[in-house]
C-alpha cells in the first residue's frame, strides 16, 4: 500500500489542469465518494496495527497534497474567468522586473538637471521635412549635411527625411509662437554613417533652447557650467572653443576636463586633458525670423549634445555599439543605476 500511495503522490504532483473541467475531473478521480482516496481508506482498514500510524500519515499527506493542488490551480481559473489579473497596471514602471537601458538612465538624469532650472521637455517627429531639419535652421541649399551621404531620405521630392539632429524640435517649438521658450528635446536621430566604435547610424541627442528678452552668452555659459558640475561632479572644468553652426552666431563647442584621468591625459582624451561634449551658441537672428520671432526684441541660446557620448564618458564605455547590442551582460551592470 505504501508504494501505491507514493506512486499516486508522484503522479498528482506533476498534474497541471489546462481547463476548469480538467481540474474538476481530477477532483472527482481522487476526492469524490467513489474516488481513489476513498478506496485507499477502505483498504486502510485491513492494514496491520503496527503499520497503521505510518500508513495513516501517508494517506493524509496524499489527501492534503491533492486538495492543495486543486486549491492552487483553482485560483488561476477564477482570476482568468473573471477577467482579473494579479498585476496592478497602475503601479509605476519602476516596480516591474527588468532595468532601464543606460541611455534612458543618462537621458533622464540630464533631463532632471535641466528641469530643475525651469526647462520643460519638448518632442518632435523623427520623420521630418527639409524645412524643420535644414532650411529653417539656416542651412544653405548646398550644405554638405543635406547630402545623401549624411541624410536618410524618405522621399526626395518633396524632401522628407529622418531627422539628422534634434535641433528640428527648436523650430517646431518656435513655430508655436509662445514666448519665452525654455525647452530641452531628447530624442533619436539618424545619419547615414558606417557603424563603428565611435559612430552609429541611429543615436540620441538632447537639444536645449532658451529664448527670452536679454538672453546672453553669459547665460549660456552659466547654464552649461551648472549642468557639468551637477552631472560630472564639482570641480569639473569647462572651456568653450569658437566653432561654426548655421543656426547659431556666436557658435562654440564645449569641452570638459577629462573625467577619466582628471585632466592628466589618457587615451580617452587623447592626452589633451579635455573632451568635447556639446555644440552651442547664440541663436542666429535668421532662425528667429524664420519662425516669426522678432530678433530685435528676443535673443536666445541653444545647445545640442549626444547622449551616447555623455554616457560613454560617465560610465567609461569605449565602444558605442554596446548600447545597441542588447547584451544582457552589459545591460545588467545598470540594474541599480
Ligand atoms: N545640431 C548639432 C549637431 O547635431 C548640435 C548643436 C550644435 C545643437 C549647436 C545646437 C547648437 O543647438 O547650438 O551636431
Boltz pocket constraint, residues with backbone or C-beta under 6 A from the ligand:
constraints:
  - pocket:
      binder: B
      contacts: [[A, 164], [A, 165], [A, 166], [A, 167], [A, 207], [A, 208], [A, 245], [A, 248], [A, 252], [A, 278], [A, 279], [A, 280], [A, 281], [A, 302], [A, 303], [A, 304], [A, 305]]
      max_distance: 6.0
